[in-house]
């Protein structure tokens, strides 16, 4: 059971209903973590806006999901690992690829650098070395893409924290966290 209220559709006010309608039309579902966000329509709008803008950038959807999986595992958010495993499958990631992402890498050499960099950003609170930044550039990422990786790290840390703090019920096929 969620430790923070889930705003059910039948109890949503008009502003929440409008947001739910937009989410439903885009995703076909309203995931529970968005129902937690809906406690504050302003917070939900901010997240949806950031998510929309970040999704319109240069990083492809597979790389975005690889980063999300790597961070969800690193931050031990089972909700997010479960959600991004389902989304990863939808965007064409194989189970073996997603396992690599959760370990901080990728079967794709360029994407592996992005996932590793994303985890380093999270682990070091942004205090990455010049060598790490150069490694990302040398892998072929532009400054715009590097900024997008950083944006996705921030966005995923936000959802990881919300998932863990709320202990929201997982409404995707449940995936266990790796234990060390």
C-alpha positions in Angstrom: 0.0 0.0 0.0 1.3 3.4 -0.9 2.5 5.6 1.9 1.3 8.7 0.0 -2.2 9.0 -1.3 -3.0 7.8 -4.8 -5.5 10.1 -6.4 -8.1 7.7 -7.9 -9.8 8.9 -11.0 -13.2 8.9 -9.4 -11.9 11.2 -6.6 -9.9 13.5 -8.9 -10.9 17.2 -9.1 -11.4 18.8 -12.5 -7.7 19.8 -12.9 -6.5 16.3 -12.0 -9.2 14.8 -14.3 -7.9 17.0 -17.2 -4.3 15.8 -16.5 -5.5 12.2 -16.3 -7.3 12.5 -19.6 -4.1 13.7 -21.3 -2.1 10.9 -19.8 -4.7 8.3 -20.7 -4.8 9.5 -24.3 -1.0 9.4 -24.6 -0.1 6.2 -22.6 -3.4 4.3 -22.6 -3.1 4.0 -18.8 -2.4 6.2 -15.8 0.5 4.6 -13.9 0.2 4.7 -10.1 3.3 6.9 -9.7 1.5 9.6 -11.7 -1.5 9.2 -9.4 0.9 9.9 -6.5 2.2 13.0 -8.4 -1.4 14.1 -8.9 -1.7 15.0 -5.2 0.0 18.2 -6.5 -1.3 19.1 -10.0 1.6 21.6 -10.2 4.2 18.8 -9.5 2.5 16.5 -12.0 2.5 19.3 -14.6 6.1 20.0 -13.9 7.0 16.3 -14.3 4.9 15.8 -17.5 6.4 19.0 -19.0 10.0 17.9 -18.2 9.3 14.4 -19.5 7.8 15.8 -22.7 10.7 18.2 -23.3 13.3 15.6 -22.5 11.6 13.1 -24.8 11.8 15.5 -27.7 15.6 15.8 -27.6 18.4 14.2 -29.5 18.7 11.0 -27.4 16.9 8.1 -28.8 14.2 6.3 -26.8 16.3 3.2 -26.3 19.2 5.2 -24.8 16.7 7.0 -22.5 15.3 3.7 -21.3 18.8 2.3 -20.8 19.6 5.2 -18.6 16.4 4.9 -16.7 17.0 1.2 -16.0 20.6 1.8 -14.9 19.5 4.5 -12.5 16.4 2.6 -11.2 18.6 -0.3 -10.3 21.4 1.8 -8.8 18.8 3.7 -6.7 17.0 0.5 -5.7 13.6 1.6 -7.0 11.6 -1.5 -7.7 8.7 0.4 -9.1 11.0 2.1 -11.6 12.9 -1.0 -12.6 9.5 -2.7 -13.2 8.1 0.2 -15.2 11.2 0.8 -17.3 11.5 -2.9 -18.0 8.0 -2.9 -19.5 8.8 0.4 -21.4 12.2 -1.0 -22.5 10.5 -4.0 -24.1 8.1 -1.6 -25.9 11.0 0.3 -27.4 12.7 -2.9 -28.5 15.3 -3.6 -25.8 16.0 -7.2 -25.3 16.0 -8.8 -21.8 19.8 -9.4 -22.0 20.3 -5.7 -22.9 18.2 -4.5 -20.0 20.2 -6.7 -17.7 23.3 -5.0 -18.9 21.7 -1.6 -18.4 20.8 -2.4 -14.9 24.5 -3.3 -14.3 25.6 0.0 -15.6 26.4 -0.9 -19.2 25.0 -1.8 -22.6 25.6 -4.3 -25.4 25.9 -1.2 -27.6 29.3 0.4 -27.0 28.1 4.0 -27.4 25.1 3.5 -25.2 27.3 1.8 -22.6 29.2 5.0 -22.2 26.0 7.0 -21.6 24.6 4.6 -19.0 27.9 4.5 -17.2 28.1 8.3 -17.2 24.5 8.6 -16.0 25.2 6.3 -13.1 28.4 8.3 -12.3 26.5 11.6 -12.4 24.0 10.2 -9.9 26.6 8.6 -7.6 28.8 11.7 -7.5 26.0 14.3 -7.4 27.3 15.7 -10.7 30.9 15.9 -9.6 32.2 13.9 -12.6 35.8 14.1 -13.7 37.0 15.8 -16.9 38.1 12.3 -18.0 34.5 11.0 -17.7 33.2 13.9 -19.7 35.8 13.4 -22.4 34.9 9.7 -22.6 31.3 10.7 -23.3 32.4 13.2 -26.0 34.8 10.7 -27.5 32.0 8.1 -27.7 30.3 10.6 -30.1 27.9 12.5 -27.8 27.4 16.2 -28.5 27.2 18.8 -25.8 23.4 18.8 -26.4 23.2 15.1 -25.8 25.4 15.3 -22.7 23.0 17.9 -21.3 20.1 15.6 -22.1 21.8 12.7 -20.3 22.1 15.0 -17.3 18.5 16.0 -17.7 17.4 12.3 -17.8 19.5 11.6 -14.7 17.7 14.4 -12.8 14.3 13.3 -14.0 14.9 9.6 -13.1 16.3 10.5 -9.7 13.0 12.4 -9.1 10.9 9.4 -10.1 13.1 7.0 -8.1 12.8 9.1 -5.0 9.0 9.4 -5.4 8.7 5.6 -6.0 10.7 4.8 -2.9 9.3 7.4 -0.6 5.7 6.6 -1.5 6.2 2.9 -1.8 3.6 3.1 -4.5 2.1 -0.2 -5.6 3.7 -1.6 -8.7 1.2 -1.7 -11.5 3.6 -3.1 -14.2 4.8 -6.7 -14.3 6.9 -6.8 -11.2 10.7 -7.1 -11.6 12.9 -7.9 -8.7 15.8 -5.7 -7.8 19.3 -7.2 -8.1 20.9 -7.8 -4.7 24.6 -7.4 -4.4 
